[in-house]
Amino acid sequence: MSDPTDRAAGPLPVQITRLDFDIEWPPKHAAAYVIETPDPIVIDTGNPDERAETTIRDGLAAQGYELGDVNAAVVTHPHSDHIGQVPLLREAGATVYAPSAVLEQLERDPDDLANGVRDIGMSAGYRGEAVEREIERAQDSLRRNRQLLEPTDAVGFEFGDSFEAAGLEFEPVHTPGHQIHHASLAVTVGDQRILFSGDALIEPFRPGAIHVGIDYGAYEAVDAFHEAMDRLEGRSFDRVFPGHGPVFTDSERAIEHTRNELESLTADTLEAVVTIGPATPMELTRNRVGEVRHPAQLLDTLGALGTLERRERIEYVDHDGVREYAARKAPL
């Protein structure tokens, strides 16, 4: 837990306390924030384990609050390290807010999800039991997230329409790429404009282009991330509170860094295609990063391949549902 007040931006008129949670996957931590207005608001809620519950309880207690004092919990996106303690806060009386598109997504038919994972997993180079494992993983994730962020027990908000929670007016900005229905939350506190950026904008690293996971739309992830940066660029924020990494003040520098990292990913993927193509996305990922340790590494590749195809730099041949990419031949 820390006080993210930054001297460059000046003191905030209300305290915003950061709660840090340990997670098992990189970057090994996640952050939530308590806006200490008369009716406290929690932005994101950490992961779903007992340690995270203790973090929430102890963090609130250190600021003189109990769980029942929290008026609202606002969710940026439905990954487990951000919605893990939603049930705890909801049961204590907090109103839960989340993007309406997220709540609709959580109602998806598991069989439809299986079809998406099967088609895209096969296209990427998964075989046999590996495809079935990915389907099981995706369906388990859907069931878990639906239990954590129960759609019928949350208030949905629309992108582009401001909404009020506990006396503060939030502007949800649609920032896909890391997650297809991700919301970055712009809000004015006193005389300062701040952004709760979730996993859309982080310093000093780029979040994975997870977007939809292994599912229909995976090849659109990098383009979607660029669209997210388009929506944030040119806005003025005094301070940005991300879901990982430190609080920062220079949002334009973080946007530029994210764009540069996306372009580096795209260039590296093109180099892999030129070097070993025709090749499947899985083979290209191994060429790019070595051993594939995390699904995000493959998902980055899928997103970059989609971008390169739309830029007419590469093309693929479909072999019974499996894509093999090669550099696009120049016209005669």
Disulfide bonds with the S-S distance in Angstrom:
none
